[in-house]
Amino acid sequence: MQLEQQFEFLPGVLWKHLTDAEKLKYWFPCTIELTPRANTEVTFSGPDQRPAKGKVLEAQKPSLLAYTWDREVLRWEIARDGDGSVLRLTVTVAETHQVSSTAAGWHLTLMGLDDLLHHRDLGQNPALWQQYLQRYREELGH
């Protein structure tokens, strides 16, 4: 599954928001700590959960970051596009029957990143969840 979003910010800004725990905590779905260097450990944690571990697979500042999360792989690619950037997220989904809900969740998460970068209130409207879930069910057939 792949999502792509245009941002009005240069790759270096997006890179910081993908790698800095202080920035990630505002938009990523859980607390994440990582060192953007191949073969280093990633720690994912949330309230009332045991921390999960992952591994950085690739890291090329400021254009590529890939790591494992549970049985999935998240690959973030950032390319300069004019005065901004394109962020492409590729998720290797372990549970293919959940690909539509995974896509909808990441779509809203990327919207949260855009809100944070523009200093807007972060908030995910539940109606948008249903809208994107239906969209991805139609597009992806799951």
PyRosetta script that sets phi, psi and omega in degrees:
from pyrosetta import init, pose_from_sequence

init()
pose = pose_from_sequence("MQLEQQFEFLPGVLWKHLTDAEKLKYWFPCTIELTPRANTEVTFSGPDQRPAKGKVLEAQKPSLLAYTWDREVLRWEIARDGDGSVLRLTVTVAETHQVSSTAAGWHLTLMGLDDLLHHRDLGQNPALWQQYLQRYREELGH")
pose.set_psi(1, 136.8)
pose.set_omega(1, -177.9)
pose.set_phi(2, -134.1)
pose.set_psi(2, 134.7)
pose.set_omega(2, 175.2)
pose.set_phi(3, -121.9)
pose.set_psi(3, 147.3)
pose.set_omega(3, 179.8)
pose.set_phi(4, -136.7)
pose.set_psi(4, 135.8)
pose.set_omega(4, 178.9)
pose.set_phi(5, -141.1)
pose.set_psi(5, 139.3)
pose.set_omega(5, 177.2)
pose.set_phi(6, -85.0)
pose.set_psi(6, 138.1)
pose.set_omega(6, 176.0)
pose.set_phi(7, -128.6)
pose.set_psi(7, 149.9)
pose.set_omega(7, 179.1)
pose.set_phi(8, -88.8)
pose.set_psi(8, 22.9)
pose.set_omega(8, -175.8)
pose.set_phi(9, -125.7)
pose.set_psi(9, 149.6)
pose.set_omega(9, -178.7)
pose.set_phi(10, -72.6)
pose.set_psi(10, 160.5)
pose.set_omega(10, -178.1)
pose.set_phi(11, -52.6)
pose.set_psi(11, -38.0)
pose.set_omega(11, -179.2)
pose.set_phi(12, -60.7)
pose.set_psi(12, -36.5)
pose.set_omega(12, 178.1)
pose.set_phi(13, -67.8)
pose.set_psi(13, -45.8)
pose.set_omega(13, 178.9)
pose.set_phi(14, -63.7)
pose.set_psi(14, -40.4)
pose.set_omega(14, 178.8)
pose.set_phi(15, -56.4)
pose.set_psi(15, -45.8)
pose.set_omega(15, 178.9)
pose.set_phi(16, -59.6)
pose.set_psi(16, -38.6)
pose.set_omega(16, -179.0)
pose.set_phi(17, -75.3)
pose.set_psi(17, -14.8)
pose.set_omega(17, 175.7)
pose.set_phi(18, -93.5)
pose.set_psi(18, -16.3)
pose.set_omega(18, -171.5)
pose.set_phi(19, -122.7)
pose.set_psi(19, -17.2)
pose.set_omega(19, -176.7)
pose.set_phi(20, -95.0)
pose.set_psi(20, 116.8)
pose.set_omega(20, -177.4)
pose.set_phi(21, -56.6)
pose.set_psi(21, -34.1)
pose.set_omega(21, 180.0)
pose.set_phi(22, -68.0)
pose.set_psi(22, -29.5)
pose.set_omega(22, 176.8)
pose.set_phi(23, -86.8)
pose.set_psi(23, -39.7)
pose.set_omega(23, -179.7)
pose.set_phi(24, -59.7)
pose.set_psi(24, -35.4)
pose.set_omega(24, -174.7)
pose.set_phi(25, -62.6)
pose.set_psi(25, -17.6)
pose.set_omega(25, -179.2)
pose.set_phi(26, -87.4)
pose.set_psi(26, -19.9)
pose.set_omega(26, -174.9)
pose.set_phi(27, -133.6)
pose.set_psi(27, -23.1)
pose.set_omega(27, -178.2)
pose.set_phi(28, -76.2)
pose.set_psi(28, 149.5)
pose.set_omega(28, -173.7)
pose.set_phi(29, -65.5)
pose.set_psi(29, -12.5)
pose.set_omega(29, 176.3)
pose.set_phi(30, -151.2)
pose.set_psi(30, 177.1)
pose.set_omega(30, 175.2)
pose.set_phi(31, -75.9)
pose.set_psi(31, 133.1)
pose.set_omega(31, -178.6)
pose.set_phi(32, -135.1)
pose.set_psi(32, 135.1)
pose.set_omega(32, 175.4)
pose.set_phi(33, -126.6)
pose.set_psi(33, 129.0)
pose.set_omega(33, 179.3)
pose.set_phi(34, -153.7)
pose.set_psi(34, 157.1)
pose.set_omega(34, 169.8)
pose.set_phi(35, -110.4)
pose.set_psi(35, 120.4)
pose.set_omega(35, -175.2)
pose.set_phi(36, -73.7)
pose.set_psi(36, 71.2)
pose.set_omega(36, 179.3)
pose.set_phi(37, -146.6)
pose.set_psi(37, 134.4)
pose.set_omega(37, -177.9)
pose.set_phi(38, -53.4)
pose.set_psi(38, 142.9)
pose.set_omega(38, 177.0)
pose.set_phi(39, 71.0)
pose.set_psi(39, 16.0)
pose.set_omega(39, 174.1)
pose.set_phi(40, -97.1)
pose.set_psi(40, 161.9)
pose.set_omega(40, -176.7)
pose.set_phi(41, -84.1)
pose.set_psi(41, 146.0)
pose.set_omega(41, 173.9)
pose.set_phi(42, -116.1)
pose.set_psi(42, 137.3)
pose.set_omega(42, 177.6)
pose.set_phi(43, -118.6)
pose.set_psi(43, 127.6)
pose.set_omega(43, 178.0)
pose.set_phi(44, -114.4)
pose.set_psi(44, 131.4)
pose.set_omega(44, 178.1)
pose.set_phi(45, -146.4)
pose.set_psi(45, 156.6)
pose.set_omega(45, 179.1)
pose.set_phi(46, -148.6)
pose.set_psi(46, 170.4)
pose.set_omega(46, 179.9)
pose.set_phi(47, -59.4)
pose.set_psi(47, 134.8)
pose.set_omega(47, 176.8)
pose.set_phi(48, 59.3)
pose.set_psi(48, 28.7)
pose.set_omega(48, 178.2)
pose.set_phi(49, -129.6)
pose.set_psi(49, 147.2)
pose.set_omega(49, 171.6)
pose.set_phi(50, -72.6)
pose.set_psi(50, 140.7)
pose.set_omega(50, 177.9)
pose.set_phi(51, -60.1)
pose.set_psi(51, 141.5)
pose.set_omega(51, 175.1)
pose.set_phi(52, -105.1)
pose.set_psi(52, 150.9)
pose.set_omega(52, -179.1)
pose.set_phi(53, -111.9)
pose.set_psi(53, 148.8)
pose.set_omega(53, 173.7)
pose.set_phi(54, -140.1)
pose.set_psi(54, -173.3)
pose.set_omega(54, -178.1)
pose.set_phi(55, -141.0)
pose.set_psi(55, 134.6)
pose.set_omega(55, 173.8)
pose.set_phi(56, -72.3)
pose.set_psi(56, 123.9)
pose.set_omega(56, 179.9)
pose.set_phi(57, -93.2)
pose.set_psi(57, -40.8)
pose.set_omega(57, -179.1)
pose.set_phi(58, -145.8)
pose.set_psi(58, 145.4)
pose.set_omega(58, 174.7)
pose.set_phi(59, -153.4)
pose.set_psi(59, 116.8)
pose.set_omega(59, 177.6)
pose.set_phi(60, -133.9)
pose.set_psi(60, 95.5)
pose.set_omega(60, -178.0)
pose.set_phi(61, -62.7)
pose.set_psi(61, 133.1)
pose.set_omega(61, -4.0)
pose.set_phi(62, -106.2)
pose.set_psi(62, 32.8)
pose.set_omega(62, -169.4)
pose.set_phi(63, -116.9)
pose.set_psi(63, -15.3)
pose.set_omega(63, -174.4)
pose.set_phi(64, -151.5)
pose.set_psi(64, 130.6)
pose.set_omega(64, 173.8)
pose.set_phi(65, -143.3)
pose.set_psi(65, 126.1)
pose.set_omega(65, 178.5)
pose.set_phi(66, -136.3)
pose.set_psi(66, 137.4)
pose.set_omega(66, 178.6)
pose.set_phi(67, -154.1)
pose.set_psi(67, 162.4)
pose.set_omega(67, 176.8)
pose.set_phi(68, -90.4)
pose.set_psi(68, 148.5)
pose.set_omega(68, 173.3)
pose.set_phi(69, -141.7)
pose.set_psi(69, 107.9)
pose.set_omega(69, -173.6)
pose.set_phi(70, 59.0)
pose.set_psi(70, -121.4)
pose.set_omega(70, -179.3)
pose.set_phi(71, -101.3)
pose.set_psi(71, 11.5)
pose.set_omega(71, -179.2)
pose.set_phi(72, -108.9)
pose.set_psi(72, 160.4)
pose.set_omega(72, 173.7)
pose.set_phi(73, -119.6)
pose.set_psi(73, 130.1)
pose.set_omega(73, 174.8)
pose.set_phi(74, -108.7)
pose.set_psi(74, 125.2)
pose.set_omega(74, -180.0)
pose.set_phi(75, -122.4)
pose.set_psi(75, 115.4)
pose.set_omega(75, -178.7)
pose.set_phi(76, -105.9)
pose.set_psi(76, 119.7)
pose.set_omega(76, 177.2)
pose.set_phi(77, -117.6)
pose.set_psi(77, 131.1)
pose.set_omega(77, -179.2)
pose.set_phi(78, -120.5)
pose.set_psi(78, 126.6)
pose.set_omega(78, 178.1)
pose.set_phi(79, -127.2)
pose.set_psi(79, 137.3)
pose.set_omega(79, 176.0)
pose.set_phi(80, -66.8)
pose.set_psi(80, 140.2)
pose.set_omega(80, 179.5)
pose.set_phi(81, -142.8)
pose.set_psi(81, 97.8)
pose.set_omega(81, -177.2)
pose.set_phi(82, 62.1)
pose.set_psi(82, -125.6)
pose.set_omega(82, 179.4)
pose.set_phi(83, -88.5)
pose.set_psi(83, 5.8)
pose.set_omega(83, -178.0)
pose.set_phi(84, -135.7)
pose.set_psi(84, -148.8)
pose.set_omega(84, -177.1)
pose.set_phi(85, -146.1)
pose.set_psi(85, 159.6)
pose.set_omega(85, 168.8)
pose.set_phi(86, -112.8)
pose.set_psi(86, 128.8)
pose.set_omega(86, 176.3)
pose.set_phi(87, -108.1)
pose.set_psi(87, 123.1)
pose.set_omega(87, 178.6)
pose.set_phi(88, -114.7)
pose.set_psi(88, 122.2)
pose.set_omega(88, 177.0)
pose.set_phi(89, -109.3)
pose.set_psi(89, 121.3)
pose.set_omega(89, 174.9)
pose.set_phi(90, -111.3)
pose.set_psi(90, 124.0)
pose.set_omega(90, 179.5)
pose.set_phi(91, -114.9)
pose.set_psi(91, 121.3)
pose.set_omega(91, 172.3)
pose.set_phi(92, -85.8)
pose.set_psi(92, 104.9)
pose.set_omega(92, -172.1)
pose.set_phi(93, -84.4)
pose.set_psi(93, 126.8)
pose.set_omega(93, 179.9)
pose.set_phi(94, -74.0)
pose.set_psi(94, -40.1)
pose.set_omega(94, -178.5)
pose.set_phi(95, -104.5)
pose.set_psi(95, 95.5)
pose.set_omega(95, -173.1)
pose.set_phi(96, -62.7)
pose.set_psi(96, -25.3)
pose.set_omega(96, 178.0)
pose.set_phi(97, -71.1)
pose.set_psi(97, -10.8)
pose.set_omega(97, 179.1)
pose.set_phi(98, -105.9)
pose.set_psi(98, 12.5)
pose.set_omega(98, -174.0)
pose.set_phi(99, -62.6)
pose.set_psi(99, -37.0)
pose.set_omega(99, -179.6)
pose.set_phi(100, -67.3)
pose.set_psi(100, -44.0)
pose.set_omega(100, 179.1)
pose.set_phi(101, -69.6)
pose.set_psi(101, -34.0)
pose.set_omega(101, 175.8)
pose.set_phi(102, -63.8)
pose.set_psi(102, -45.2)
pose.set_omega(102, 179.3)
pose.set_phi(103, -62.4)
pose.set_psi(103, -44.0)
pose.set_omega(103, 179.1)
pose.set_phi(104, -62.4)
pose.set_psi(104, -42.9)
pose.set_omega(104, 178.9)
pose.set_phi(105, -62.2)
pose.set_psi(105, -46.1)
pose.set_omega(105, 179.2)
pose.set_phi(106, -68.7)
pose.set_psi(106, -33.7)
pose.set_omega(106, 176.4)
pose.set_phi(107, -58.9)
pose.set_psi(107, -48.4)
pose.set_omega(107, 178.9)
pose.set_phi(108, -66.2)
pose.set_psi(108, -34.0)
pose.set_omega(108, 177.8)
pose.set_phi(109, -64.3)
pose.set_psi(109, -43.5)
pose.set_omega(109, 177.9)
pose.set_phi(110, -65.7)
pose.set_psi(110, -34.0)
pose.set_omega(110, 174.2)
pose.set_phi(111, -63.2)
pose.set_psi(111, -37.0)
pose.set_omega(111, 176.4)
pose.set_phi(112, -63.6)
pose.set_psi(112, -39.8)
pose.set_omega(112, 176.2)
pose.set_phi(113, -61.5)
pose.set_psi(113, -43.6)
pose.set_omega(113, 178.6)
pose.set_phi(114, -62.8)
pose.set_psi(114, -41.2)
pose.set_omega(114, 176.4)
pose.set_phi(115, -59.9)
pose.set_psi(115, -45.6)
pose.set_omega(115, -179.9)
pose.set_phi(116, -61.1)
pose.set_psi(116, -46.5)
pose.set_omega(116, -179.1)
pose.set_phi(117, -62.4)
pose.set_psi(117, -30.3)
pose.set_omega(117, -180.0)
pose.set_phi(118, -96.4)
pose.set_psi(118, 9.2)
pose.set_omega(118, 178.0)
pose.set_phi(119, 57.7)
pose.set_psi(119, 38.1)
pose.set_omega(119, 174.4)
pose.set_phi(120, -99.9)
pose.set_psi(120, 158.2)
pose.set_omega(120, 175.4)
pose.set_phi(121, -60.5)
pose.set_psi(121, 136.0)
pose.set_omega(121, 175.0)
pose.set_phi(122, -85.3)
pose.set_psi(122, 132.2)
pose.set_omega(122, 177.6)
pose.set_phi(123, -172.4)
pose.set_psi(123, 133.3)
pose.set_omega(123, -179.6)
pose.set_phi(124, -107.9)
pose.set_psi(124, 110.5)
pose.set_omega(124, 178.8)
pose.set_phi(125, -68.1)
pose.set_psi(125, 121.5)
pose.set_omega(125, 179.7)
pose.set_phi(126, -55.4)
pose.set_psi(126, -29.9)
pose.set_omega(126, 178.4)
pose.set_phi(127, -65.1)
pose.set_psi(127, -33.9)
pose.set_omega(127, 177.8)
pose.set_phi(128, -66.6)
pose.set_psi(128, -35.4)
pose.set_omega(128, 178.3)
pose.set_phi(129, -56.5)
pose.set_psi(129, -50.3)
pose.set_omega(129, -179.3)
pose.set_phi(130, -63.0)
pose.set_psi(130, -38.9)
pose.set_omega(130, 179.9)
pose.set_phi(131, -62.8)
pose.set_psi(131, -47.2)
pose.set_omega(131, -178.9)
pose.set_phi(132, -73.2)
pose.set_psi(132, -33.8)
pose.set_omega(132, 176.7)
pose.set_phi(133, -61.4)
pose.set_psi(133, -45.1)
pose.set_omega(133, 178.3)
pose.set_phi(134, -64.1)
pose.set_psi(134, -41.9)
pose.set_omega(134, 179.9)
pose.set_phi(135, -59.5)
pose.set_psi(135, -46.5)
pose.set_omega(135, -177.5)
pose.set_phi(136, -74.1)
pose.set_psi(136, -27.8)
pose.set_omega(136, 173.7)
pose.set_phi(137, -63.8)
pose.set_psi(137, -41.3)
pose.set_omega(137, 179.1)
pose.set_phi(138, -68.6)
pose.set_psi(138, -43.1)
pose.set_omega(138, -178.2)
pose.set_phi(139, -71.3)
pose.set_psi(139, -41.3)
pose.set_omega(139, -172.0)
pose.set_phi(140, -101.0)
pose.set_psi(140, -11.0)
pose.set_omega(140, 177.5)
pose.set_phi(141, 71.5)
pose.set_psi(141, 23.8)
pose.set_omega(141, 179.4)
pose.set_phi(142, -124.9)
pose.dump_pdb("model.pdb")
